[in-house]
Amino acid sequence: MTVDKKLLAPCGLYCGVCAIYIADRDNNTKFKEKLTGVYGVSLEEIQCKGCLSDSPFIYCKTCKIKECVKEKNYEGCHQCDDFPCEHIDNFPVPVGKKVILRAIPQWRQMGTEAWVVAEEKRYKCPECGNALFRGARRCRKCKTEVDMD
């Protein structure tokens, strides 16, 4: 497997299962319209090519976690002995903080490639196997309630 490094958000929120990334990647206008209300941004701002790309989501452009990791010359929080730190403690999205606290220890233990495979496998509907996004509450295909985070 080839890991797309642009999708390796330093905080552990793997971009490959992010709603914004998926909506932009698939050019899914209906999904983008729903996300505008969730994030309070315009339809044009629902775009992202990955946290470490030249075109991250508007909120990810000024991320304190990304700045910290870059200053320490790390690839991600999984390399930092100070994890969890005040950046994680003050993370503004509760489900994101929950995922970060789960994902970083797993990333440390598994290594990058195995962790990416596990994240992609985790976000599948347990009933029908449909791909899900982080934060999904119900499978779009079979309507099963889910809590993958």
VENBEL-V144343 format. One record per residue. N is the residue number from 1. SS is DSSP state (alpha for helix, beta for strand, coil for the rest). OMEGA is omega as a letter, one per 30 degrees, with the letter a starting at -180 (999 if undefined). Layout:
N SS OMEGA
N SS OMEGA
//
This chain:
1 coil l
2 coil a
3 coil l
4 coil a
5 alpha l
6 alpha a
7 alpha a
8 coil l
9 coil a
10 coil a
11 coil a
12 coil l
13 coil a
14 coil a
15 alpha a
16 alpha l
17 alpha l
18 coil a
19 alpha a
20 alpha l
21 alpha a
22 alpha l
23 alpha l
24 alpha a
25 alpha a
26 coil a
27 coil a
28 coil a
29 alpha l
30 alpha l
31 alpha l
32 alpha l
33 alpha l
34 alpha a
35 alpha l
36 alpha l
37 alpha a
38 alpha a
39 alpha l
40 coil l
41 coil l
42 coil l
43 alpha a
44 alpha a
45 alpha l
46 coil l
47 coil l
48 coil l
49 coil a
50 coil a
51 coil a
52 coil l
53 coil l
54 coil a
55 coil l
56 coil l
57 coil a
58 alpha a
59 alpha a
60 alpha a
61 alpha a
62 alpha a
63 coil l
64 alpha l
65 alpha l
66 alpha l
67 alpha a
68 alpha a
69 alpha l
70 alpha l
71 alpha a
72 coil a
73 coil l
74 coil l
75 coil a
76 coil a
77 alpha l
78 alpha l
79 alpha a
80 coil l
81 coil a
82 coil l
83 coil f
84 coil a
85 coil a
86 alpha l
87 alpha l
88 alpha l
89 alpha a
90 coil a
91 coil a
92 coil a
93 coil a
94 alpha a
95 alpha l
96 alpha l
97 alpha l
98 alpha a
99 alpha l
100 alpha a
101 alpha l
102 alpha a
103 alpha a
104 alpha l
105 alpha l
106 alpha l
107 alpha l
108 alpha a
109 alpha a
110 alpha a
111 coil a
112 alpha a
113 alpha a
114 alpha l
115 alpha l
116 alpha l
117 alpha a
118 alpha l
119 alpha l
120 alpha l
121 alpha a
122 alpha a
123 coil l
124 beta l
125 coil a
126 coil a
127 coil a
128 coil l
129 coil l
130 coil l
131 beta l
132 coil l
133 coil l
134 coil a
135 coil l
136 coil l
137 coil a
138 beta l
139 coil l
140 coil a
141 coil a
142 coil l
143 coil l
144 coil l
145 beta a
146 coil l
147 coil a
148 coil a
149 coil 999
//
